[in-house]
């Protein structure tokens, strides 16, 4: 491997490279064939290329993203979900209720009410219309009825998943919990008992606080070892 | 306001009433991420002037009629706390505060990449905790830090400083007394990396030569502030590089 150099850039600073790979697709703009940072970010410079990782970002929905939404209002044929993005998401009643449903006689709030969490997938989103959510495609999708939802910064989500899912595997294997990571920075955790859920929540908060530091997987491994021992009597 | 005859703002040694040289700024302190509930926040102190800025959003506006189809709306509220001045200031927005909210908004609009967040609203709250001159320029400096702290894409950081004329001398970074009894006051805000002047007002009269000196002086001050802004943002991530 060639020499790597790390530097932190803030808005308006030039990224000294001819080609920049932008992780997450946000945070860099181009002017006169030069690249500039638009958000605070970490640049890893090597001989061939530069990689920009934003240190602050805003979650912008992307079709295909698995997200965890919270119901904020109910219409006659749809729910509106908060997905921690600048836009609220639309969930049609047909996604949840497979049998024929007559909006004139039944109330949607019997199925999902304000404050309920839902795991789903963004099915469409563009600049002109708010995102829509689908609950088809996985048996994990649907209303959350037990477990814990942990909120983290969306910027930490790639780290929670880890390279090829390594961090997530570590968390799941060590705790034996069921986990779904929403790209919008909400993580669903379901364990055998509440104590274990709390340990995983603490581990997630630790990842959030130390997102851009190196050697994090090892620290999380020892963190989990120390704390899980206390849970299992 | 007419200056009382017994007040001397520039001493015989050329120093100002608080001991500064004409091109010297007051001591500046900056801090980011000071508020937990806000998406981004900053505290800026310039001498005794103390400004808190908080940014929320981009978020869906409550009043839907406001939205723009192609970009985010920037809403800026400059407000002076009732305890920020020596006489109690009424908390209701005054004519002056409404004007300053507008000029600060216009100084931020060219650098915020609002086209990335269509149909949303970005709220910027600038709260003057203590006023001692130069609140609008310190407000711009704080707001731009808070926007960067919130992760909102920006082409550059903006910073502002005032230049003025006091007893015939061009001075940098006026405080309350110099602003009140001086002959001219010119707040300037710039985005140094873009080479833009985004806020420019003048109260008083400058000759063309004085204007040239004044702008050069402001630029020097703003470059210094920009350097500090970048440093304080970078310090927030000091654990990243290790």
Interface residues (C-beta under 8 A of the other chain):
Chain A: X6 X7 X8 X10 X11 X12 X13 X14 X26 X27 X29 X36 X38 X39 X40 X42 X54 X55 X56 X57 X58 X60 X86 X87 X88 X127 X128 X155 X210 X212 X213 X214
Chain B: X40 X57 X58 X59 X60 X69 X70 X72 X111 X113 X116 X117 X118 X119 X120 X148 X149 X150 X151 X152 X153 X154 X155 X156 X157 X191 X192 X193 X194 X229 X230 X233 X234 X236 X237 X239 X240 X241 X242
